[in-house]
């Protein structure tokens, strides 16, 4: 049976752990992306085709993919190490430059000379996404690049409290990489958590935590999640077939549901007041969840605090991060 968590029962513990976020160090490995936003207004339809004409007002760029997971960890006060692959191109060099003011090491980032750095460009008009176009390669990374990533993980084993795999299907994550990560982390007590990608589930066997959204959970289990019964079926199937420790299914405005290996199923209702955009919400969830685990939080407490963080980012348009002061405020507001 599914039990609904009373989030107010966890508030004292949440405040205690938020104060300890600077003590945690998380290693993030995955696909590094540049998120580009073109902001404008629409007032007419093109005479050339039945499409809106966007009058561009502004353009912004943000670190995306695995780099956005890193951004979330740092924004919450934690320490982070990023491992991934970029191209030897202007966007790749820009990503490195954007990391410098954050005081983060870039030794875990590998440049492949003939690989383009992934760019997702979203055109936004009146706070709604009109279209997105991607420039990228989805082929697997070179063996030499994979080995460099693994050497970085091994070099930092003594200081990290969790490893996050941020899979965006751009070629970094493979069965070979995941097997090597499991071997490196075996008997260390460091949890291995995955933000999954449809089509790569064969890579995720025996991980400690996996955080699919309800579409990804449904695709894996071949079940259309429409109610509590189908949600439970999908979550249990994922636990069993992947032999993983914990499944956290995020459900947008419906909150999230935690499936634990001991059979317990806990639902955490959303704290979001409005849901404008779920872009990057999965990054926020796994970042906050793993900060909690790295500091010794139990699974339910870590899920509750990640639910509060997700409630903040879905209220904003575009990729965004959560600051620890914002997180404290939203928890305090819930107490009122």
N, C-alpha and C positions, 0 to 999 in steps of 0.2 A: 504493500500500500504506500501511496505517496503522502508524505507529511509536509504541510506548509510551515516554513520557518518563520517565527516571529522575530523580525530583524531587531526590534527594540531590546530583545534579550541579549544582544551581542554588542551593544554600543560601548560599554566600558572596555571590553576587550579590544574593540576596534581602535579606540583612542590610544590605548597602551601600545599597540603594535604600530600605529602610524608614527608615533614618536621614534620608533626604532628603525624606520625605513632606511636611514643613512647607513645602518650597519650591514645592510644586505648588498650582495654583489651577484648579479645575474649575467650569465653568458647567453647571448642570442645568436643563433646561427640560422641563416635562411636567405631568401631572395631580397636583395636591396633594390629599392625602387625610388625614383623621384616622382612625387605627386605634384602635378602642375594644374593650377586653376585659372581659367580665364573667366572673369566676371563681367557681366554686361546686362543690357536691357533689350527686350524684344518689343517692337511696336509695329512691325509689318511682316508680311510674308514675301518671300523671294518671288520675283516674276519669272525666274528661270526654272523653279521647281517648287512644289508645295511644302516648303520648309521655312522655319522662322529665320529671319535675319537678326543676328545678335550684334548690337552696337557695343563694342568692347570698351569697358571703363577702367579695368584694372587686371593685373596678372600677378599671381603669387605662386611660390614654389615651397614645398615642404618635403622633408625626408619621409619616405613611405616604405611599406612592406616591413621587412625585418628592422629597418632603420627607424620606423615609427614605433615599433615595440621598444627599441632602445630609448627613443624620445620619451615615451610614457614612463619608463622606469626612472630616468633621470629627472623628469618633471616632478615625480612623486618623492624625490630625494634620495633614491637608491643609486647604487653604482652599477654600471653596465659595461660589458665588453661585446663588441659586434664582430661576427665572423660572416663573411659573404663574398660575393663576386660582383665586380663592376667592370665596365669596359674602359679601355684606355682612350677616352674621348672627353669632350668638354663637360658633359654631364657627370661622368665619373669623377673628374677632378673637382667639380663643384660640390659633389657630395662630401669629398674629403675636406674641402675648405669649410663647409658648413659644420663639420664635426669639431674643428679646431677650437672655436670659442667655448665649446662644451667641456673642453679639457679631457677629451676621450682619446685613448690610443687607437690607432688605425692599423696596427700590425696584423690584425686578423682579417683585413679586407684585401682580397686578391684582385689584381687587375689582369684581365685576359685581353691581349692586344686586338683580337679580331672579333670581339664580342661587344655588341652595343649595350650600354647601360639602359635598363628598363625605365621607360617614362610613361606614366599614365596621365593623359591630359583630359580634364573635365571642363566642359563649358557650362557655366551656371548663369541663368537669367531669372531674375525675380525669385531668388532662393530655391530654384529648381534646376536639376541637372537636365540640360537639353541633349547632350551627346557626350560620349567619352571615346577617345581614340588612344590606342596603345602602340608604342614603338619599342620592340623588344625581340629577344631570341628566347625560345623555350627549349632549346636543345640542352642536353646534359653538359655540365661543366667538365673541364679536362681533369684527368686523374691526378695530375700534379697539383691542380688547384684544390681538389678534395683533400689531398694529403696535407697541404699547407693549413687548411682549416682545422683538420684534426690535430695537427701539431700545436696549434694555438689553444685548442680546448685542453689538451694534455698539459700544456705549460701552466694553465691557470686552475687546475683541479684543486689546489690547496686553498684557494680563496673564494671560490664561487659557491653559492647556496642553492642554485638551481640552473638548469639549462632549458632554454626555450627554443623550440624549433618553429620558425615562422615560415610555413610553406605556402608560396604563392604560385607554384607551378611553373617557375621560370628556369628550372634546370639544376638548382643547387641541391635539392633534396632527392636522394636516391636510396634504394635498398642498401647499397654498399655503405653509404654514409651513415645511415641509421643503425646498421649492424655495428659499425665501428664505434658510434656514440654509446650504444648500449654496452659494448665491451669495456669502453673506457670508464663508464660510470658504475659498472657492476661492483658492488660491495663498498661504494664510497658513501652511500646514504644521500647522494645528490639527486633530487628528482628530475626526471626527463619529461618535459611537457611539450605537447604538440598542438599548434593551431593548424588544422588539417586543410587539405585541398582535395576536392573531388577528383578521383582518378589516381590518387597516390596512396590510398588506404592500405595497399599491400606493404607499404613501407613502415607502418606504425605499430606493428606487433610488439607487445610486451612493454609499452611505454607506461610511465607512472600516471600521467594525466593527458587527456585529450579533450579539446574544447571546441567541438563542432557547433555551427549554428543548426537550426532545425532543418534547413534544406540539405545540408551536408549529412546530417544524421539520417534523414529520410532516404537520401540517395544510397548511402552505404547499406542500409537495412532493407532497401527495396520496399519501403513502407511510406505511404503518404501520411505525414503527421497532421492530423486534423483535430485530435482530441487527446484527452489524458491516456486513454487506452493505447492508441497508436504511438504516442510519445514513449510510454513505458516499454512497449514492445521493441521500439527502435533502440532505446538506451540500453536495455538488457542485452539485446543482440550484439551491440557494439562491444559491451563489456566482455561478453563470452567469446565472440569470434576473434577479437583482437587481443584477448588475454591481457587487457590493460588494468591498471589499478583503479582509476577513477575516470568517469565521463561527465563533463559539464556541458549540457546542451543549452546554448543561448537561444532565446526566442523573441528577441526584439521587445515589443511593448508588453509581451506576456511574461517577461522576466527570464529566469533560467532554472534549470532542473539538474540536480546533482545525483548521479548514480555512483554508489560506492561498492567496492568489492564484497563487503559484508552483507550486501542485499538492501541496505537502506537507500531510500529514494526521497530526496528533499527538494521541495519547490520554493524558490525565492521570488516573491512578486516584485515587479519592477518598481523603482522609486522615481522613474523619469516622469516629469510633469507633462512634457511634450516630446514627441519623437519626430524630429525633422529629417535626420540623415543618419543612417547606421554605418557610414563609411568610417573605418578605423575602430569601430566599437569592439571587434574581436581582438584587436591589438591591445586595447585598454584592459579588456577582461583578463587575458592571459598574463599581461604585465603585472597587474595588481594582485591577481591570484598567486602568482609565483613569488612576488615579494613577500606575501604572507607566509607561504610555505617555507621559503628560505629562512624566515625568522622563527619557525616552529609553530605557526598557526595550524589548527586542525582544518580539515577539508571544508567543513560547513562555515567556519568563521572566514576562511579565505574566500569562499564563494560569496558570502554576504558583502564583504568589503569590495570585491570586484563588481558586484551588482550596483553598489552605490557609485562607483567610478563610471561604469557604463551609462548610468542614468544621467550623468553630466554630459558626456560626449555626444549622445544621440540628440541632445537638445541644440546642437550646433550644426551648421552646414559646413561640410568639408572635413578633411582630416584635422583632428585636433588632439590635444593632450590634456591631462588633468593635473593640476597642481595640488600639493598636499593640503594647502589652506582651503582650497575649494572643496576638497573631500571632507575635511573636518566640518566645514560650514553646512554641507548637505546632510551630514549625520546629525549635527546639532539641530537643524531645522526639523528633522524627523522626530526629534524628542519633544518639540513644542506642541 
